[in-house]
Amino acid sequence: MPDQVTKTTSTSWFSRVGSAFAGVLVGIVLIFACVWGLAWNEGNAVKVARGLTEGAGAVVEAPASPIDPSNDQKLVHVVGDIAVTAPLEDNEFGVTATGVRLSRTAEMYQWQEESKSESRTKLGGGEETVTTYTYSKVWSAEAIDSSKFNTPAGHENPVSPLESADIFATDATLGAYQLEENVLGQVGGAEALNLTDQSEAIAAAIGEAPEHEVSGSTIFMGESARTPVIGDLRVSYEVTPAAEISVVARQNGDNFLDYRARNGSEFLLVANGDTPAGDMFQSAQDENNLIAWIVRAIGMVLLMVGFGLILAPFGVLADVLPLAGTIVRMGTGLIGFVLGLIVGTVTIALAWLAFRPITTIIILAIGGAIAFGVYRLGRGRAKKKLAEEAAA
């Protein structure tokens, strides 16, 4: 049976009105912040794209060994096999591996709270909310603060004594180049590290600590891995092996640094295998475009939320008659959606206007078409709703 706690709260109409008007200020701040954020995102996307385009035209091919001094401070494309000599070691557990990075993930068995609320507007504008809090036990690498739970008693989480960590090779080389974390951190191909043959070293490192079990790539610290209790730890490892990689970066003596384009954007690209420089730049451009679209989507949603907060008092005022409040909220929700879409698309279009006029026209056309279509659809549904209520 799930561990649940149900809480019922009632809010008067006057309190709801006050909260709604306070939310108007939050909505205004949110709208201005989103407009600024969307404009910044567009400018940054263009800046990064132009920096990458500049780099694609300036990059030169360079051998991994010997290092060509004439390429110093230039943007170079180097391909070669990573070499390491010293093993990687996590002193906490005596775990060793051969590769460029040893990643430790530390999880603790903890309580997690989830909530689900259902609200009902009563005649007169008051609101009754029934919230169900569900508590479950989960493995989590992030600390869950149980003091913020609705019912912390009986659901207390201890402080984890261990954190996740990455251990990088300090002697990794690419031909004659020395590799540091700025490159090693981007090398892919991590694999689970089997710890079975390291059981004795792990036991020696743990010493008199609580009971533990080693299975595959995981160390369990507690009485039983099958029936863990709150506070038990689970530690797993991955190792990134040395392999052939391609690097696009600024040659700085015998190592690599970020390349700084004329517009101030900086980048250092790493890909596994023998990857042409052109493909690496294209991947970076694709990633830049993806991030820009994600920020656009988030900004649009937050703009709609902001306009929704500004328009929320109308729905609360109309809640004196619950049906009237429902109808008003349908209208204000539609208006908030349309306003958020319009303001967002106009902000994006204006930010791009100086750089890409054709893209600006496309964005405005798409945004306008979607807003008009949603408005017509919402208007039709609202009329249908009113007709159904009148017939009833």
Helices and strands as residue ranges (DSSP letters): E 3-11, H 13-58, E 60-61, G 69-71, E 75-83, E 88-90, E 95-97, E 101-121, E 127-140, G 146-148, E 165-168, E 173-174, E 177-178, H 181-184, E 191-192, G 196-198, H 199-206, E 212-215, E 218-221, E 233-240, E 244-252, E 255-257, E 259-260, E 266-267, E 269-272, H 277-318, H 322-353, H 357-391
